[in-house]
Amino acid sequence: MNKNQQLKVVTIITLLRAPFVLLFLVGAIINVYKPSMALFVVSFFLLALSAITDFFDGYYARKWQVITTFGQHADPLMDKLLVVTAYPLITVLAALNGEINHSICLLVLTIFMIARDQWVTFLRSIGSLYNISGAAHWTGKVRTAFNFPLACLIFYFEAAPENIHFIPAIIIYIGEALAITINILSIFAYTIRYKPAIEKSLEIKNK
């Protein structure tokens, strides 16, 4: 494949995250009203596929050296779509299962994740005014690599039929605590990275 074909493949992989996660949402909601093994498996598979695309688009973009400004912005946009779809849904599932404490924990985690994304988007917009790269910080990559598989595990924990429900609750709770910690670390790391841009943006402009 030439560079243009390679770029198209990477872009398609990135953008496929959107239909995968939206189809997951539809399947998971239907499964609430009409639970079935088949619907659960399909929904779980779609969520897992949407999470996997995040690994492959980054891997091939670096391998083929087809990193673009569009890709640097489209990838976090697709990440946000997964977060604002999967985590609120599994929070509702926990509440519907009568797990009030767990649903509150998931609510806090979801707020942290969405707030972090909004903050980083704000920082990137300020940074772009002063030619600071919008590329992902390593803490952002770790966050994504951890949070997406965690979303799959939590969905499995909350939605899997009893006969295949085998994940211990303690594993889920430890994962959620680590996710909150990683999100806080990512907030601080991005803030430090864009601190010079923030300081410049606070300077009074001459009239």
C-alpha positions as CSV (number, residue, x, y, z in Angstrom):
1,M,0.0,0.0,0.0
2,N,1.1,3.5,-0.7
3,K,1.0,6.3,1.9
4,N,-2.4,7.5,0.9
5,Q,-3.9,4.1,1.2
6,Q,-2.3,3.5,4.5
7,L,-3.6,6.8,5.7
8,K,-7.1,5.9,4.6
9,V,-6.9,2.6,6.5
10,V,-5.8,4.3,9.7
11,T,-8.6,7.0,9.4
12,I,-11.2,4.3,8.8
13,I,-10.1,2.4,11.8
14,T,-10.3,5.5,13.9
15,L,-13.8,6.5,12.7
16,L,-15.2,3.0,13.0
17,R,-15.1,3.5,16.7
18,A,-18.2,5.7,16.4
19,P,-20.6,3.2,14.8
20,F,-19.3,0.4,16.9
21,V,-19.9,2.2,20.2
22,L,-23.3,3.5,19.1
23,L,-24.5,0.0,18.0
24,F,-23.2,-1.2,21.4
25,L,-25.4,1.4,23.1
26,V,-28.5,0.3,21.1
27,G,-27.9,-3.3,21.8
28,A,-27.2,-2.8,25.5
29,I,-30.4,-0.7,26.0
30,I,-32.5,-3.3,24.2
31,N,-30.9,-6.0,26.4
32,V,-32.2,-4.1,29.5
33,Y,-35.8,-4.6,28.3
34,K,-35.4,-8.0,26.6
35,P,-32.4,-9.8,28.1
36,S,-30.8,-12.5,26.0
37,M,-27.5,-14.2,25.7
38,A,-27.2,-13.4,22.0
39,L,-27.8,-9.7,22.5
40,F,-25.4,-9.5,25.4
41,V,-22.7,-11.2,23.4
42,V,-23.2,-8.9,20.4
43,S,-23.2,-5.8,22.6
44,F,-20.1,-6.9,24.5
45,F,-18.4,-7.7,21.2
46,L,-19.2,-4.3,19.7
47,L,-17.8,-2.5,22.8
48,A,-14.7,-4.6,22.7
49,L,-14.3,-3.8,19.0
50,S,-14.6,-0.1,19.6
51,A,-12.0,-0.3,22.3
52,I,-9.6,-2.4,20.1
53,T,-9.7,0.2,17.3
54,D,-8.0,2.7,19.6
55,F,-5.0,0.4,19.8
56,F,-4.8,-0.4,16.1
57,D,-5.2,3.1,14.7
58,G,-2.4,4.4,16.8
59,Y,-0.2,1.4,16.1
60,Y,-0.5,1.6,12.4
61,A,-0.3,5.4,12.3
62,R,3.1,5.1,14.0
63,K,4.2,2.0,12.1
64,W,3.4,3.5,8.7
65,Q,4.3,7.1,9.7
66,V,1.0,8.5,8.6
67,I,0.3,10.7,11.7
68,T,-1.8,13.7,10.7
69,T,-3.3,16.7,12.5
70,F,-6.7,15.3,11.6
71,G,-5.9,12.0,13.2
72,Q,-4.5,13.7,16.4
73,H,-7.9,15.4,16.9
74,A,-10.2,12.7,15.5
75,D,-8.8,10.0,17.8
76,P,-9.5,11.8,21.1
77,L,-13.0,12.8,19.7
78,M,-13.7,9.1,19.2
79,D,-12.3,8.3,22.6
80,K,-14.7,10.8,24.2
81,L,-17.7,9.3,22.3
82,L,-16.8,5.9,23.9
83,V,-16.5,7.4,27.3
84,V,-19.7,9.4,27.3
85,T,-21.6,6.3,25.9
86,A,-20.2,3.4,27.8
87,Y,-19.6,4.7,31.3
88,P,-23.0,6.4,31.8
89,L,-24.7,3.3,30.5
90,I,-22.9,0.9,32.9
91,T,-23.6,3.4,35.7
92,V,-27.3,3.0,34.9
93,L,-26.9,-0.8,34.8
94,A,-25.4,-0.9,38.2
95,A,-28.3,1.2,39.6
96,L,-30.8,-1.1,37.9
97,N,-29.1,-4.1,39.5
98,G,-29.6,-2.5,42.9
99,E,-25.9,-1.7,43.4
100,I,-26.3,1.8,44.7
101,N,-22.8,2.2,46.1
102,H,-21.3,0.9,43.0
103,S,-23.4,3.1,40.8
104,I,-22.3,6.1,42.8
105,C,-18.7,5.1,42.4
106,L,-19.2,4.8,38.7
107,L,-20.9,8.2,38.6
108,V,-17.9,9.8,40.3
109,L,-15.5,8.0,37.8
110,T,-17.6,9.1,34.8
111,I,-17.6,12.7,36.0
112,F,-13.8,12.6,36.5
113,M,-13.4,11.2,33.0
114,I,-15.7,13.7,31.2
115,A,-14.3,16.6,33.2
116,R,-10.7,15.5,32.4
117,D,-11.6,15.3,28.7
118,Q,-13.2,18.8,28.7
119,W,-10.2,20.2,30.5
120,V,-7.7,18.7,28.1
121,T,-9.7,19.9,25.1
122,F,-9.6,23.4,26.6
123,L,-5.8,23.2,27.2
124,R,-5.3,22.0,23.6
125,S,-7.3,24.9,22.3
126,I,-5.2,27.3,24.3
127,G,-2.0,25.5,23.3
128,S,-2.9,25.7,19.6
129,L,-2.7,29.5,19.8
130,Y,1.0,29.2,20.8
131,N,2.0,26.3,18.6
132,I,2.1,23.7,21.3
133,S,1.5,20.2,19.9
134,G,-1.9,18.6,20.5
135,A,-0.4,15.1,20.5
136,A,-1.4,12.8,23.3
137,H,0.7,12.8,26.5
138,W,1.8,9.4,27.6
139,T,-0.5,9.6,30.6
140,G,-3.4,10.1,28.2
141,K,-2.4,6.9,26.3
142,V,-2.1,5.0,29.6
143,R,-5.5,6.3,30.6
144,T,-7.1,5.1,27.4
145,A,-5.3,1.8,27.4
146,F,-6.7,1.2,30.9
147,N,-10.2,2.7,30.8
148,F,-11.4,1.1,27.6
149,P,-10.8,-2.5,28.7
150,L,-12.1,-1.6,32.1
151,A,-15.4,-0.4,30.5
152,C,-15.7,-3.8,28.8
153,L,-15.1,-5.6,32.1
154,I,-17.6,-3.5,34.0
155,F,-20.2,-4.0,31.3
156,Y,-19.6,-7.7,31.5
157,F,-19.9,-7.6,35.3
158,E,-23.2,-5.7,35.2
159,A,-24.9,-7.2,32.1
160,A,-23.6,-10.8,31.8
161,P,-26.2,-13.6,32.4
162,E,-25.8,-15.4,35.7
163,N,-24.5,-18.6,34.1
164,I,-21.4,-16.9,32.7
165,H,-21.0,-14.3,35.4
166,F,-17.5,-15.0,36.8
167,I,-15.7,-11.7,37.5
168,P,-15.2,-11.0,41.2
169,A,-16.5,-7.7,42.4
170,I,-13.2,-6.8,44.1
171,I,-11.5,-6.8,40.7
172,I,-14.0,-4.3,39.3
173,Y,-13.7,-2.0,42.4
174,I,-9.9,-2.0,42.3
175,G,-10.0,-1.2,38.6
176,E,-12.3,1.7,39.2
177,A,-10.1,3.1,41.9
178,L,-7.0,2.8,39.6
179,A,-9.0,4.5,36.8
180,I,-9.8,7.5,39.1
181,T,-6.2,7.7,40.1
182,I,-5.0,7.6,36.4
183,N,-7.5,10.3,35.4
184,I,-6.3,12.6,38.2
185,L,-2.6,12.0,37.2
186,S,-3.5,12.8,33.5
187,I,-5.2,16.1,34.5
188,F,-2.0,17.2,36.4
189,A,0.3,16.1,33.6
190,Y,-1.6,17.9,30.8
191,T,-1.9,21.0,33.0
192,I,1.9,21.1,33.5
193,R,2.5,20.5,29.8
194,Y,0.3,23.5,28.8
195,K,1.2,25.7,31.7
196,P,3.3,28.1,29.5
197,A,0.4,28.5,27.1
198,I,-2.0,29.2,30.0
199,E,0.4,31.8,31.4
200,K,0.7,33.5,28.0
201,S,-3.0,33.5,27.6
202,L,-3.4,35.4,30.9
203,E,-1.3,38.3,29.7
204,I,-3.2,41.5,29.1
205,K,-3.4,42.4,25.5
206,N,-2.5,45.9,24.4
207,K,-5.4,47.9,23.2
